[in-house]
Amino acid sequence: MNRDWIATARTLSEALPYLQRYTGAIVVIKFGGNAMGDEAAMADFARDIVLMKQVGVNPVVVHGGGPMINELLGKLGIESRFVRGKRVTDAATVEVVEMVLSGLVNKRIVQAINDQGGRAVGISGKDDDLMVCEADDPELGFVGKPVEMNVQILRDLFTAGMIPVVAPVGTGRLENETFNVNGDTAAGAIAGALTADRLILLTDVSGVKDESGAVVTQLHPDQVRELTEKGVIAGGMIPKTETALAAIEAGVRAVVILDGRVPNACLLELFTEHGAGSMIRSTPPRVTPRGEEL
């Protein structure tokens, strides 16, 4: 047991340069997947977010909620129609989406963070016109793509010591227009508008894999494009890497795709030498194996 205590103290000591590095940094975390429906996993995630805030990081949590939306649509008897494998979000569906994301899911995460001693505030992309959208594809109805970002509300919350928790529901240019936005897309748009230091996309996989199936710990945008052209990056990983490339182009220093099921995944990524998952960044590695510039 004494050895465990010593190892814990050593870990904290070795984290010092990373704690110093991220003081004042903005980190946007996309939270979703299985952890959202697991109370213990939710509490662990919330504790990590509170710790990040405690050591001087400014975290922004952006969440999804697809399974909860599907569940309520089923209970209400609202049938879903799909075009090219994507759900059509009609007027009735977008009302359910807003209720679930801005209400049930958002407040669960807020409460979990507050229960761990944090000060979280739940908002959506509608608040203060944070995320103004247009239709991504007219055939899909009210599925939006952000075209205008107004992130001052997030900076105001940072100044007040708050942790913003953002539901990916945006406003439109027309009166009373509401759009459902993909959670990864919303997180990338917010990170880009804030020129965040990190965008962390928590998933149910270990990261981006190469031809052999091994996780690639660091990639340059050109490598991402090459793996996509070869079909190595495929399926659900394509929109995540597209989000990563768009965020980097908008000024985000680095994007990390990692397995949110790993305990303390965000802390491992930020405060240890080797991090976790796959990091995508424009600049070549320096200093550490993960390319960190301390």
FIDOZA-803922 format. One record per residue: residue number from 0; x, y, z of N, C-alpha, C in turn. Coordinates in steps of 0.02 Angstrom, whole numbers, always signed. Layout:
FIDOZA-803922
R zalo n_east n_north   n_up ca_east ca_north  ca_up c_east c_north   c_up
R  NUM      X       Y      Z       X        Y      Z      X       Y      Z
...
end
This chain:
FIDOZA-803922
R zalo n_east n_north   n_up ca_east ca_north  ca_up c_east c_north   c_up
R    0    +41     -60     +0      +0       +0     +0    +43     +63     +0
R    1   +100     +61    +38    +144     +118    +38   +171    +133    -32
R    2   +186     +77    -69    +210      +86   -137   +157    +120   -181
R    3    +93    +104   -170     +39     +136   -207    +37    +211   -192
R    4    +46    +228   -128     +46     +299   -109   +103    +336   -143
R    5   +162    +305   -143    +221     +336   -174   +211    +345   -248
R    6   +181    +293   -280    +167     +297   -352   +118    +354   -368
R    7    +68    +362   -324     +20     +416   -334    +54    +484   -328
R    8    +97    +491   -278    +132     +554   -268   +178    +568   -328
R    9   +211    +516   -354    +255     +525   -411   +215    +547   -472
R   10   +157    +518   -482    +114     +536   -538    +94    +609   -534
R   11    +75    +631   -474     +56     +701   -465   +116    +747   -479
R   12   +175    +728   -456    +234     +768   -467   +251    +773   -541
R   13   +246    +717   -576    +263     +716   -647   +212    +755   -689
R   14   +152    +765   -660    +100     +802   -696   +112    +878   -693
R   15   +158    +901   -650    +166     +973   -639   +177   +1013   -704
R   16   +223    +993   -748    +232    +1035   -808   +170   +1038   -852
R   17   +129    +986   -851     +68     +986   -891    +15   +1029   -858
R   18    +12   +1027   -792     -34    +1072   -756    -17   +1145   -771
R   19    +48   +1160   -771     +70    +1228   -787    +55   +1245   -860
R   20    +66   +1197   -903     +55    +1208   -975    -17   +1226   -991
R   21    -65   +1195   -956    -136    +1204   -972   -172   +1256   -929
R   22   -136   +1290   -886    -167    +1343   -847   -195   +1397   -894
R   23   -260   +1408   -890    -292    +1458   -932   -312   +1433  -1001
R   24   -295   +1371  -1017    -310    +1344  -1084   -385   +1327  -1090
R   25   -411   +1332  -1150    -479    +1312  -1164   -479   +1243  -1195
R   26   -516   +1197  -1165    -521    +1128  -1189   -595   +1112  -1200
R   27   -612   +1094  -1261    -681    +1076  -1278   -685   +1000  -1280
R   28   -733    +972  -1243    -740     +899  -1239   -808    +879  -1266
R   29   -808    +836  -1316    -871     +807  -1340   -884    +744  -1300
R   30   -940    +743  -1264    -958     +688  -1219  -1019    +652  -1248
R   31  -1015    +587  -1251   -1071     +548  -1277  -1059    +474  -1267
R   32  -1097    +434  -1303   -1087     +362  -1300  -1117    +330  -1238
R   33  -1089    +272  -1222   -1117     +231  -1167  -1112    +265  -1099
R   34  -1061    +308  -1090   -1051     +339  -1025  -1110    +382  -1004
R   35  -1148    +408  -1052   -1203     +452  -1036  -1260    +416  -1001
R   36  -1265    +351  -1012   -1318     +312   -981  -1297    +273   -920
R   37  -1234    +282   -900   -1207     +246   -843  -1192    +296   -787
R   38  -1225    +290   -731   -1218     +339   -677  -1147    +343   -651
R   39  -1114    +284   -643   -1046     +284   -617   -998    +316   -666
R   40  -1006    +300   -731    -963     +331   -782   -975    +406   -787
R   41  -1038    +426   -781   -1055     +497   -782  -1021    +533   -723
R   42  -1023    +503   -665    -992     +534   -606   -916    +539   -614
R   43   -885    +487   -643    -813     +488   -654   -795    +544   -704
R   44   -833    +549   -758    -821     +602   -807   -829    +671   -774
R   45   -882    +680   -736    -894     +744   -703   -837    +761   -656
R   46   -811    +712   -620    -756     +725   -573   -694    +749   -611
R   47   -681    +719   -669    -624     +739   -709   -632    +812   -734
R   48   -693    +830   -753    -705     +898   -778   -695    +948   -721
R   49   -719    +931   -662    -711     +975   -604   -637    +983   -587
R   50   -600    +929   -590    -528     +932   -576   -493    +977   -628
R   51   -511    +970   -691    -482    +1013   -742   -493   +1086   -726
R   52   -555   +1103   -707    -570    +1173   -690   -530   +1194   -629
R   53   -523   +1150   -581    -489    +1166   -518   -416   +1184   -530
R   54   -384   +1153   -581    -313    +1166   -593   -303   +1219   -646
R   55   -356   +1256   -664    -347    +1314   -707   -367   +1306   -779
R   56   -390   +1246   -799    -414    +1236   -868   -485   +1265   -874
R   57   -503   +1289   -933    -571    +1311   -947   -604   +1258   -992
R   58   -639   +1209   -962    -671    +1158  -1003   -740   +1180  -1028
R   59   -757   +1158  -1088    -823    +1165  -1116   -847   +1095  -1134
R   60   -903   +1073  -1107    -930    +1008  -1123   -985   +1015  -1175
R   61   -978    +980  -1230   -1030     +977  -1282  -1054    +904  -1284
R   62  -1118    +894  -1283   -1143     +824  -1278  -1188    +806  -1335
R   63  -1198    +741  -1342   -1247     +713  -1389  -1308    +689  -1351
R   64  -1339    +637  -1378   -1398     +609  -1345  -1443    +569  -1391
R   65  -1413    +540  -1444   -1452     +502  -1493  -1495    +447  -1464
R   66  -1469    +404  -1421   -1510     +350  -1393  -1570    +375  -1354
R   67  -1562    +430  -1317   -1617     +458  -1279  -1671    +487  -1325
R   68  -1648    +517  -1381   -1695     +544  -1430  -1735    +487  -1461
R   69  -1700    +433  -1480   -1735     +376  -1509  -1787    +347  -1461
R   70  -1768    +344  -1397   -1813     +315  -1347  -1877    +356  -1341
R   71  -1871    +422  -1339   -1931     +464  -1331  -1972    +465  -1395
R   72  -1940    +465  -1453   -1977     +462  -1515  -2020    +399  -1518
R   73  -1991    +343  -1494   -2028     +280  -1492  -2088    +283  -1446
R   74  -2078    +314  -1387   -2132     +319  -1339  -2189    +363  -1366
R   75  -2170    +414  -1405   -2221     +460  -1432  -2251    +434  -1497
R   76  -2225    +379  -1522   -2252     +351  -1584  -2234    +391  -1646
R   77  -2179    +427  -1643   -2157     +466  -1701  -2108    +423  -1741
R   78  -2128    +405  -1801   -2086     +362  -1843  -2031    +403  -1877
R   79  -1973    +373  -1882   -1917     +406  -1914  -1910    +385  -1987
R   80  -1896    +433  -2029   -1883     +419  -2100  -1810    +435  -2114
R   81  -1780    +393  -2156   -1708     +401  -2169  -1695    +412  -2244
R   82  -1647    +455  -2258   -1623     +468  -2326  -1548    +455  -2327
R   83  -1527    +407  -2368   -1456     +388  -2372  -1428    +372  -2303
R   84  -1468    +338  -2263   -1445     +316  -2197  -1448    +368  -2143
R   85  -1470    +429  -2159   -1474     +483  -2110  -1546    +499  -2093
R   86  -1559    +512  -2029   -1626     +526  -2007  -1651    +594  -2033
R   87  -1712    +594  -2058   -1744     +656  -2077  -1774    +688  -2013
R   88  -1754    +749  -2000   -1778     +784  -1940  -1832    +833  -1961
R   89  -1895    +811  -1956   -1950     +855  -1974  -1969    +899  -1914
R   90  -2023    +938  -1921   -2042     +985  -1869  -2058    +950  -1803
R   91  -2092    +893  -1807   -2110     +857  -1745  -2048    +828  -1712
R   92  -2003    +802  -1753   -1943     +770  -1726  -1897    +821  -1693
R   93  -1889    +880  -1724   -1843     +929  -1696  -1868    +955  -1629
R   94  -1934    +955  -1618   -1960     +974  -1552  -1938    +923  -1499
R   95  -1940    +859  -1517   -1919     +807  -1471  -1844    +812  -1458
R   96  -1806    +824  -1512   -1733     +832  -1506  -1716    +888  -1456
R   97  -1750    +945  -1463   -1736    +1001  -1418  -1755    +985  -1346
R   98  -1812    +951  -1337   -1832     +933  -1269  -1781    +887  -1236
R   99  -1758    +837  -1273   -1712     +788  -1245  -1643    +818  -1233
R  100  -1615    +851  -1285   -1547     +876  -1279  -1541    +936  -1232
R  101  -1583    +986  -1242   -1579    +1046  -1200  -1607   +1036  -1131
R  102  -1650    +986  -1123   -1682     +972  -1059  -1650    +914  -1023
R  103  -1675    +855  -1035   -1656     +795   -998  -1581    +783   -996
R  104  -1550    +777  -1055   -1479     +758  -1057  -1435    +813  -1029
R  105  -1447    +874  -1051   -1406     +930  -1029  -1406    +938   -953
R  106  -1465    +932   -923   -1469     +944   -851  -1442    +885   -811
R  107  -1442    +825   -840   -1410     +769   -806  -1335    +781   -799
R  108  -1305    +806   -853   -1233     +819   -852  -1217    +877   -805
R  109  -1257    +929   -808   -1248     +986   -763  -1251    +963   -690
R  110  -1301    +923   -674   -1309     +901   -605  -1250    +857   -584
R  111  -1227    +814   -629   -1170     +770   -613  -1108    +811   -596
R  112  -1095    +864   -635   -1037     +907   -622  -1046    +945   -556
R  113  -1105    +971   -545   -1118    +1007   -483  -1112    +961   -422
R  114  -1134    +899   -430   -1129     +850   -375  -1057    +836   -355
R  115  -1011    +847   -403    -940     +835   -389   -905    +899   -364
R  116   -944    +951   -352    -915    +1013   -325   -901   +1066   -377
R  117   -920   +1054   -440    -910    +1104   -492   -967   +1154   -494
R  118   -961   +1202   -539   -1013    +1252   -550  -1029   +1251   -625
R  119  -1075   +1208   -644   -1092    +1199   -714  -1156   +1237   -731
R  120  -1159   +1262   -792   -1218    +1296   -818  -1235   +1265   -886
R  121  -1298   +1243   -894   -1319    +1213   -956  -1350   +1263  -1003
R  122  -1326   +1263  -1065   -1354    +1306  -1117  -1360   +1265  -1181
R  123  -1391   +1294  -1231   -1391    +1263  -1298  -1363   +1313  -1347
R  124  -1356   +1291  -1410   -1332    +1335  -1461  -1377   +1393  -1476
R  125  -1438   +1392  -1448   -1485    +1447  -1456  -1469   +1506  -1410
R  126  -1440   +1492  -1353   -1429    +1544  -1303  -1380   +1596  -1328
R  127  -1402   +1659  -1327   -1362    +1715  -1351  -1339   +1704  -1423
R  128  -1379   +1666  -1462   -1362    +1650  -1531  -1292   +1620  -1536
R  129  -1276   +1576  -1489   -1210    +1544  -1489  -1196   +1510  -1556
R  130  -1246   +1475  -1583   -1235    +1436  -1644  -1293   +1448  -1693
R  131  -1279   +1488  -1744   -1329    +1503  -1794  -1318   +1455  -1853
R  132  -1372   +1423  -1875   -1364    +1368  -1923  -1406   +1379  -1986
R  133  -1386   +1342  -2037   -1425    +1334  -2098  -1434   +1259  -2110
R  134  -1483   +1242  -2151   -1495    +1171  -2165  -1434   +1141  -2199
R  135  -1411   +1084  -2172   -1354    +1049  -2201  -1372   +1016  -2267
R  136  -1433    +989  -2270   -1459     +955  -2329  -1535    +963  -2328
R  137  -1564    +998  -2376   -1636    +1009  -2375  -1677    +946  -2368
R  138  -1652    +890  -2393   -1689     +827  -2388  -1692    +801  -2316
R  139  -1647    +824  -2274   -1645     +799  -2205  -1684    +843  -2157
R  140  -1714    +897  -2183   -1756     +939  -2140  -1714    +983  -2095
R  141  -1729    +982  -2030   -1698    +1028  -1983  -1633   +1000  -1953
R  142  -1590    +974  -1996   -1522     +955  -1977  -1477   +1012  -1998
R  143  -1443   +1043  -1951   -1408    +1105  -1966  -1333   +1099  -1968
R  144  -1303   +1148  -2002   -1231    +1158  -2000  -1218   +1229  -1975
R  145  -1173   +1238  -1928   -1160    +1305  -1901  -1129   +1349  -1954
R  146  -1156   +1409  -1961   -1129    +1458  -2009  -1108   +1523  -1975
R  147  -1127   +1530  -1912   -1108    +1590  -1874  -1102   +1571  -1801
R  148  -1045   +1586  -1770   -1034    +1569  -1700  -1024   +1633  -1659
R  149  -1057   +1636  -1602   -1052    +1693  -1557  -1034   +1667  -1487
R  150   -969   +1662  -1474    -946    +1626  -1415   -933   +1670  -1353
R  151   -954   +1733  -1356    -941    +1777  -1299   -975   +1750  -1236
R  152  -1032   +1718  -1244   -1067    +1691  -1185  -1023   +1639  -1150
R  153   -985   +1601  -1187    -940    +1551  -1157   -883   +1586  -1120
R  154   -855   +1638  -1150    -801    +1675  -1117   -827   +1708  -1053
R  155   -888   +1732  -1055    -917    +1762   -994   -925   +1710   -939
R  156   -944   +1650   -958    -951    +1596   -908   -883   +1576   -880
R  157   -830   +1575   -922    -763    +1562   -896   -744   +1613   -843
R  158   -756   +1677   -859    -738    +1731   -814   -774   +1724   -747
R  159   -836   +1700   -750    -876    +1691   -689   -860   +1627   -652
R  160   -811   +1588   -677    -792    +1526   -644   -838   +1468   -658
R  161   -878   +1473   -711    -926    +1421   -728   -899   +1373   -780
R  162   -930   +1313   -782    -915    +1262   -832   -974   +1258   -879
R  163   -967   +1280   -942   -1024    +1277   -989  -1036   +1205  -1012
R  164  -1099   +1185  -1013   -1120    +1120  -1041  -1169   +1136  -1098
R  165  -1150   +1120  -1159   -1186    +1144  -1218  -1223   +1088  -1253
R  166  -1288   +1097  -1263   -1329    +1051  -1303  -1324   +1072  -1376
R  167  -1314   +1023  -1421   -1303    +1040  -1492  -1368   +1054  -1530
R  168  -1402   +1105  -1507   -1463    +1129  -1540  -1450   +1202  -1559
R  169  -1459   +1218  -1623   -1444    +1286  -1646  -1505   +1323  -1668
R  170  -1498   +1388  -1672   -1551    +1430  -1699  -1539   +1440  -1774
R  171  -1592   +1460  -1810   -1586    +1475  -1880  -1591   +1549  -1894
R  172  -1590   +1568  -1956   -1596    +1639  -1974  -1668   +1662  -1977
R  173  -1714   +1614  -1981   -1785    +1631  -1982  -1813   +1631  -1911
R  174  -1870   +1663  -1902   -1900    +1667  -1836  -1922   +1598  -1812
R  175  -1906   +1582  -1749   -1925    +1519  -1717  -1899   +1457  -1754
R  176  -1842   +1464  -1786   -1812    +1408  -1823  -1762   +1372  -1778
R  177  -1768   +1306  -1775   -1725    +1265  -1733  -1691   +1211  -1775
R  178  -1627   +1199  -1761   -1590    +1147  -1797  -1557   +1098  -1749
R  179  -1559   +1035  -1767   -1522     +983  -1733  -1453    +979  -1765
R  180  -1401    +983  -1725   -1333     +983  -1750  -1296    +922  -1724
R  181  -1260    +888  -1766   -1219     +832  -1744  -1173    +855  -1688
R  182  -1168    +814  -1635   -1129     +834  -1577  -1056    +847  -1591
R  183  -1025    +805  -1633    -955     +815  -1651   -947    +880  -1690
R  184   -993    +892  -1736    -991     +952  -1777   -997   +1014  -1732
R  185  -1044   +1012  -1685   -1053    +1069  -1640   -990   +1081  -1598
R  186   -961   +1027  -1572    -901    +1034  -1531   -844   +1063  -1572
R  187   -837   +1041  -1635    -784    +1067  -1677   -794   +1141  -1693
R  188   -856   +1160  -1706    -871    +1230  -1721   -857   +1275  -1661
R  189   -876   +1251  -1601    -864    +1290  -1540   -789   +1295  -1526
R  190   -753   +1239  -1533    -680    +1240  -1522   -646   +1287  -1570
R  191   -667   +1286  -1634    -637    +1330  -1683   -650   +1403  -1669
R  192   -712   +1419  -1649    -729    +1489  -1635   -692   +1515  -1573
R  193   -676   +1470  -1527    -639    +1489  -1467   -563   +1485  -1477
R  194   -542   +1460  -1536    -472    +1442  -1548   -445   +1404  -1487
R  195   -480   +1350  -1471    -464    +1310  -1412   -395   +1277  -1418
R  196   -365   +1264  -1361    -302    +1229  -1360   -312   +1156  -1379
R  197   -367   +1127  -1357    -382    +1057  -1370   -455   +1047  -1385
R  198   -469   +1003  -1432    -535     +975  -1442   -529    +901  -1429
R  199   -565    +875  -1380    -563     +804  -1363   -629    +773  -1383
R  200   -626    +724  -1428    -685     +688  -1451   -686    +620  -1418
R  201   -728    +611  -1368    -734     +547  -1333   -778    +501  -1374
R  202   -754    +441  -1387    -790     +393  -1429   -794    +325  -1394
R  203   -818    +275  -1430    -820     +207  -1404   -766    +163  -1437
R  204   -716    +195  -1467    -660     +159  -1497   -596    +190  -1471
R  205   -540    +155  -1481    -477     +176  -1450   -442    +232  -1487
R  206   -464    +248  -1548    -433     +301  -1586   -432    +285  -1660
R  207   -392    +323  -1698    -384     +311  -1770   -334    +254  -1780
R  208   -352    +206  -1821    -309     +148  -1832   -279    +148  -1902
R  209   -220    +117  -1907    -187     +112  -1972   -207     +48  -2008
R  210   -173     +32  -2063    -191      -28  -2102   -186     -92  -2062
R  211   -141     -94  -2014    -132     -155  -1973   -181    -160  -1915
R  212   -221    -108  -1905    -268     -108  -1849   -240     -78  -1786
R  213   -178     -53  -1789    -148      -22  -1729   -168     +51  -1724
R  214   -178     +74  -1663    -196     +144  -1652   -136    +189  -1668
R  215   -149    +241  -1707     -97     +290  -1724   -101    +346  -1672
R  216    -48    +355  -1634     -51     +402  -1578    -46    +475  -1601
R  217    -14    +488  -1658     -11     +556  -1682    -14    +557  -1758
R  218    -55    +603  -1785     -63     +609  -1857    -60    +681  -1878
R  219    -35    +692  -1939     -37     +756  -1972    -99    +756  -2016
R  220   -130    +814  -2030    -189     +815  -2073   -180    +778  -2140
R  221   -121    +783  -2171    -110     +748  -2234   -115    +672  -2225
R  222    -91    +647  -2168     -97     +576  -2155   -170    +555  -2147
R  223   -209    +597  -2116    -281     +583  -2107   -314    +577  -2176
R  224   -299    +625  -2220    -328     +624  -2287   -307    +562  -2326
R  225   -244    +543  -2318    -218     +484  -2354   -252    +420  -2330
R  226   -260    +413  -2264    -293     +354  -2237   -367    +352  -2257
R  227   -397    +410  -2263    -467     +412  -2285   -473    +392  -2358
R  228   -428    +416  -2400    -429     +398  -2471   -418    +324  -2481
R  229   -377    +294  -2439    -364     +222  -2444   -420    +180  -2415
R  230   -468    +212  -2381    -522     +174  -2351   -506    +146  -2283
R  231   -447    +163  -2256    -429     +140  -2189   -470    +176  -2136
R  232   -476    +242  -2144    -524     +279  -2103   -591    +275  -2138
R  233   -640    +244  -2106    -704     +231  -2138   -760    +235  -2087
R  234   -821    +230  -2111    -880     +227  -2067   -886    +288  -2023
R  235   -900    +275  -1959    -912     +328  -1911   -851    +369  -1894
R  236   -791    +344  -1912    -730     +382  -1898   -722    +440  -1947
R  237   -752    +435  -2006    -744     +488  -2057   -770    +556  -2031
R  238   -832    +560  -2006    -855     +626  -1982   -814    +653  -1924
R  239   -786    +608  -1883    -745     +631  -1827   -680    +662  -1853
R  240   -648    +629  -1901    -586     +657  -1927   -599    +719  -1969
R  241   -656    +721  -2003    -674     +783  -2039   -684    +841  -1991
R  242   -717    +826  -1934    -724     +878  -1883   -656    +901  -1857
R  243   -610    +853  -1847    -543     +869  -1823   -507    +914  -1872
R  244   -509    +898  -1936    -474     +938  -1987   -503   +1008  -1991
R  245   -569   +1014  -1988    -601    +1080  -1991   -582   +1121  -1930
R  246   -579   +1089  -1871    -561    +1125  -1810   -489   +1150  -1813
R  247   -444   +1108  -1837    -374    +1129  -1842   -366   +1187  -1891
R  248   -402   +1182  -1947    -400    +1237  -1996   -426   +1302  -1966
R  249   -473   +1296  -1918    -502    +1356  -1886   -457   +1384  -1831
R  250   -404   +1348  -1814    -357    +1374  -1765   -350   +1334  -1701
R  251   -385   +1277  -1695    -376    +1234  -1636   -307   +1203  -1639
R  252   -272   +1203  -1583    -202    +1181  -1582   -196   +1106  -1596
R  253   -241   +1066  -1568    -238     +994  -1579   -305    +963  -1562
R  254   -321    +908  -1597    -383     +871  -1585   -363    +800  -1565
R  255   -397    +773  -1515    -382     +705  -1492   -446    +664  -1496
R  256   -441    +607  -1529    -496     +559  -1532   -477    +501  -1487
R  257   -516    +489  -1435    -497     +437  -1387   -558    +401  -1359
R  258   -544    +345  -1326    -596     +302  -1299   -620    +330  -1232
R  259   -682    +354  -1232    -709     +382  -1171   -725    +330  -1118
R  260   -721    +266  -1135    -733     +213  -1086   -673    +201  -1041
R  261   -615    +227  -1062    -555     +220  -1021   -561    +265   -960
R  262   -551    +239   -900    -556     +281   -840   -509    +341   -844
R  263   -536    +400   -827    -496     +461   -825   -463    +477   -892
R  264   -498    +463   -946    -469     +472  -1013   -445    +543  -1025
R  265   -485    +593  -1005    -467     +663  -1016   -405    +682   -976
R  266   -400    +658   -915    -342     +674   -874   -279    +641   -902
R  267   -285    +579   -926    -228     +545   -957   -203    +585  -1017
R  268   -250    +610  -1056    -231     +647  -1116   -196    +713  -1100
R  269   -223    +749  -1052    -196     +816  -1039   -135    +816   -993
R  270   -134    +772   -944     -85     +780   -890    -34    +724   -885
R  271    -27    +683   -938     +27     +634   -938    +67    +641  -1002
R  272   +127    +614  -1003    +173     +623  -1060   +146    +591  -1123
R  273   +118    +532  -1118    +100     +494  -1177    +28    +503  -1199
R  274    -13    +534  -1157     -82     +547  -1177   -122    +484  -1188
R  275   -174    +489  -1229    -218     +433  -1243   -249    +444  -1311
R  276   -263    +390  -1347    -298     +396  -1410   -254    +424  -1465
R  277   -285    +456  -1515    -250     +482  -1575   -253    +558  -1575
R  278   -195    +589  -1579    -191     +662  -1583   -180    +683  -1655
R  279   -220    +731  -1678    -212     +759  -1744   -192    +832  -1736
R  280   -136    +851  -1765    -112     +919  -1759    -70    +937  -1820
R  281    -63   +1001  -1833     -28    +1024  -1893    +48   +1024  -1884
R  282    +72   +1041  -1825    +143    +1048  -1814   +175    +981  -1799
R  283   +238    +970  -1819    +272     +907  -1807   +289    +898  -1733
R  284   +302    +835  -1711    +317     +824  -1641   +383    +857  -1619
R  285   +382    +880  -1557    +442     +907  -1526   +443    +882  -1454
R  286   +488    +890  -1416    +492     +879  -1344   +472    +808  -1322
R  287   +407    +789  -1327    +385     +724  -1301   +362    +679  -1358
R  288   +353    +615  -1344    +329     +569  -1396   +263    +589  -1426
R  289   +221    +625  -1390    +157     +646  -1416   +160    +713  -1451
R  290   +220    +743  -1454    +227     +807  -1488   +207    +866  -1445
R  291   +204    +856  -1378    +185     +911  -1334   +239    +965  -1334
R  292   +218   +1027  -1334    +264    +1084  -1326   +249   +1113  -1257
R  293   +292   +1098  -1210    +279    +1119  -1141   +297   +1193  -1132
end
